[in-house]
Amino acid sequence: MKTARSFSTHAERLEAFRNTDVYPVVTSEFCAGRKPLEIARSILEGGARIIQIREKTMSDGEFMPLLKQARLLTREYGALLIVDDRVDAAMAAEADGVHLGQEDFPVVDARKLAPDLIIGVSTHNPEEIQKAQEDGCSYLNIGPIFPTQTKHLACHFLGLENLRAFSQKVHVPFSVMGGIKLEHLPELQACGALHIAAVTAFTQADNPAEEVAKWRAAMHH
């Protein structure tokens, strides 16, 4: 479904984020041998309104052209483009936002450099949730909720009870991530999770567009 649109202010982007449901993260390593842009197009075709490009080991020479093409693609579908880790790359590619881990560029400094970008932060406990909000994040991610193979995190999975407790402390939009499968959606939504992030569930699907559409239908039934 194509609805060409682009966003330019932080307010517009944050409003667009609030209207997202599934939050697919595309990493070439987990695309089952297919090109990341091919997967990204299929995901957008399935109705996703946001996509994150995460490439931890790609050279800048490869990464920037990928981001610029992803930017054209997301504009074609009126979707948000988020860049993992790299504030400079997000700004250069005219992305809508950047997603920062605990060891990445500080939120306060990212906000100084890029006032119009939405800034997401990965959090794993109440202290990180509080700090991300105090630092002025636009949204945060809570995870990993379930055991996951895609991230080498030095923390155990949190489970639903922790998610329920942690989410009480969040006053910005938040996404959840980590080992999430289609059958988990009802219980995650019951915990107040409106934005569901996943990598392999979408990028390794035989037909990412169908998978995205299936998850979206489950979230809006």
C-alpha positions as CSV (number, residue, x, y, z in Angstrom):
1,M,0.0,0.0,0.0
2,K,1.7,3.2,-1.2
3,T,0.9,6.6,0.3
4,A,3.8,8.8,-0.6
5,R,4.6,11.1,2.3
6,S,7.5,12.6,4.2
7,F,7.8,14.1,7.7
8,S,10.0,17.1,8.6
9,T,9.4,18.1,12.2
10,H,9.9,16.2,15.4
11,A,6.2,16.7,16.2
12,E,5.1,15.2,12.9
13,R,7.5,12.3,13.2
14,L,6.4,11.5,16.8
15,E,2.8,11.6,15.8
16,A,3.5,9.2,12.9
17,F,5.4,7.0,15.4
18,R,2.3,6.9,17.6
19,N,0.3,5.6,14.7
20,T,2.6,2.6,14.0
21,D,1.9,-0.9,15.1
22,V,4.6,-3.4,14.0
23,Y,8.1,-2.1,14.0
24,P,10.3,-4.3,11.7
25,V,14.1,-4.1,12.0
26,V,16.0,-5.0,8.9
27,T,19.6,-6.4,9.2
28,S,21.2,-7.9,6.2
29,E,22.7,-10.7,8.3
30,F,19.1,-11.9,9.0
31,C,17.6,-11.6,5.6
32,A,18.0,-15.3,4.7
33,G,20.4,-14.5,1.9
34,R,18.1,-11.8,0.3
35,K,18.9,-8.2,-0.2
36,P,17.9,-5.9,2.7
37,L,16.1,-3.5,0.4
38,E,14.1,-6.3,-1.2
39,I,13.0,-7.3,2.3
40,A,12.3,-3.7,3.3
41,R,10.0,-3.2,0.2
42,S,8.1,-6.4,1.0
43,I,7.7,-5.3,4.7
44,L,6.3,-1.9,3.6
45,E,4.1,-3.6,1.0
46,G,2.6,-5.5,4.0
47,G,1.5,-2.2,5.6
48,A,4.3,-1.4,8.1
49,R,4.5,2.3,8.8
50,I,8.0,2.3,10.2
51,I,11.2,0.4,9.5
52,Q,14.6,0.4,11.2
53,I,17.9,-0.3,9.4
54,R,20.4,-1.9,11.7
55,E,23.9,-2.7,10.3
56,K,26.5,-3.1,13.0
57,T,29.4,-4.2,10.8
58,M,28.8,-2.7,7.3
59,S,31.3,-0.1,6.1
60,D,30.2,3.5,5.6
61,G,30.7,3.1,1.9
62,E,28.0,0.5,1.7
63,F,25.8,1.7,4.6
64,M,25.1,5.2,3.2
65,P,23.9,4.1,-0.2
66,L,21.7,1.5,1.5
67,L,20.2,4.2,3.8
68,K,19.6,6.6,0.9
69,Q,17.8,3.9,-1.0
70,A,15.8,3.0,2.1
71,R,14.9,6.6,2.5
72,L,13.4,6.8,-1.0
73,L,11.6,3.6,-0.4
74,T,10.0,4.6,2.9
75,R,9.0,8.0,1.4
76,E,7.2,6.1,-1.4
77,Y,5.1,4.3,1.2
78,G,4.8,7.2,3.7
79,A,6.7,5.3,6.4
80,L,9.2,6.4,9.0
81,L,12.9,5.4,8.5
82,I,14.9,4.9,11.7
83,V,18.7,4.3,11.7
84,D,20.2,2.2,14.4
85,D,23.2,3.7,16.4
86,R,24.4,6.3,13.9
87,V,23.2,9.9,14.4
88,D,25.5,11.2,11.6
89,A,24.2,8.6,9.1
90,A,20.6,9.3,10.0
91,M,21.1,13.0,9.4
92,A,23.0,12.5,6.2
93,A,20.4,10.1,4.8
94,E,17.5,12.5,5.9
95,A,16.0,9.7,8.0
96,D,13.2,10.4,10.5
97,G,15.0,9.1,13.6
98,V,17.8,7.3,15.2
99,H,17.7,4.4,17.7
100,L,20.4,4.4,20.4
101,G,21.7,1.6,22.6
102,Q,23.0,2.1,26.1
103,E,26.6,2.3,24.8
104,D,25.8,4.6,21.9
105,F,25.9,8.3,21.4
106,P,24.2,10.1,24.4
107,V,20.6,11.1,23.8
108,V,21.2,14.7,25.1
109,D,24.0,15.2,22.5
110,A,22.0,13.5,19.7
111,R,19.1,15.9,20.5
112,K,21.5,18.9,20.2
113,L,22.7,17.7,16.8
114,A,19.4,16.6,15.4
115,P,16.5,18.4,17.1
116,D,14.0,17.3,14.4
117,L,14.8,13.5,14.6
118,I,12.9,11.2,16.8
119,I,15.3,9.5,19.2
120,G,14.6,6.0,20.5
121,V,16.5,4.3,23.3
122,S,16.9,0.6,24.1
123,T,16.2,0.0,27.8
124,H,16.3,-3.2,29.9
125,N,15.5,-2.1,33.4
126,P,13.7,0.7,35.4
127,E,16.9,2.8,35.8
128,E,17.5,2.9,32.1
129,I,13.9,3.7,31.4
130,Q,14.0,6.6,33.9
131,K,17.3,8.0,32.5
132,A,16.2,7.7,28.8
133,Q,13.1,9.8,29.6
134,E,15.1,12.4,31.7
135,D,17.5,12.7,28.8
136,G,14.6,13.5,26.5
137,C,14.1,10.4,24.3
138,S,11.1,10.5,21.9
139,Y,10.3,6.9,22.5
140,L,12.0,3.9,24.2
141,N,12.2,0.2,23.6
142,I,11.8,-2.3,26.4
143,G,13.5,-5.7,25.9
144,P,14.3,-8.4,25.4
145,I,10.9,-9.7,26.5
146,F,11.5,-13.3,25.5
147,P,14.8,-15.2,24.7
148,T,16.3,-14.0,21.4
149,Q,19.1,-15.1,19.1
150,T,19.5,-11.7,17.3
151,K,21.1,-9.7,20.0
152,H,24.1,-10.5,22.2
153,L,22.7,-8.8,25.2
154,A,24.3,-9.1,28.6
155,C,20.9,-9.4,30.3
156,H,18.3,-12.1,30.7
157,F,15.0,-11.8,29.0
158,L,12.5,-9.8,31.1
159,G,9.2,-11.7,30.7
160,L,5.6,-10.3,30.8
161,E,5.5,-9.5,34.5
162,N,8.5,-7.2,34.3
163,L,7.1,-5.6,31.2
164,R,3.9,-4.9,33.0
165,A,5.7,-3.4,36.0
166,F,8.2,-1.4,33.9
167,S,5.6,0.0,31.5
168,Q,4.0,1.8,34.4
169,K,7.0,4.0,34.6
170,V,6.9,5.0,30.9
171,H,5.3,8.3,29.9
172,V,6.6,8.4,26.2
173,P,5.6,5.9,23.5
174,F,7.4,2.6,23.8
175,S,8.1,-0.4,21.7
176,V,8.9,-4.0,22.9
177,M,11.3,-6.4,21.3
178,G,13.0,-9.7,21.8
179,G,11.9,-13.2,20.7
180,I,8.4,-12.0,19.9
181,K,6.2,-14.4,17.9
182,L,2.7,-13.9,16.5
183,E,1.1,-15.8,19.3
184,H,2.5,-13.4,21.9
185,L,0.7,-10.4,20.5
186,P,-2.5,-10.5,22.6
187,E,-0.6,-10.8,25.9
188,L,1.8,-8.0,24.9
189,Q,-1.1,-5.8,24.0
190,A,-2.7,-6.6,27.4
191,C,0.5,-5.2,29.0
192,G,0.0,-1.9,27.1
193,A,2.5,-2.6,24.3
194,L,1.2,-0.9,21.1
195,H,4.4,-1.0,19.1
196,I,5.9,-4.4,18.5
197,A,9.4,-4.6,17.2
198,A,10.9,-7.7,15.6
199,V,13.8,-8.7,13.3
200,T,13.7,-12.3,12.1
201,A,9.9,-12.8,12.4
202,F,9.7,-10.5,9.4
203,T,13.1,-10.6,7.7
204,Q,13.3,-14.4,7.5
205,A,9.7,-15.0,6.6
206,D,9.2,-16.6,3.2
207,N,6.9,-13.6,2.4
208,P,7.6,-10.6,4.6
209,A,4.6,-8.7,3.3
210,E,2.2,-11.5,4.2
211,E,3.8,-11.9,7.6
212,V,3.5,-8.1,8.4
213,A,-0.1,-8.1,7.2
214,K,-0.9,-11.1,9.5
215,W,0.7,-9.4,12.5
216,R,-1.1,-6.1,11.8
217,A,-4.4,-7.9,11.5
218,A,-3.8,-9.7,14.8
219,M,-3.1,-6.4,16.5
220,H,-6.2,-4.7,15.2
221,H,-8.7,-7.5,15.4
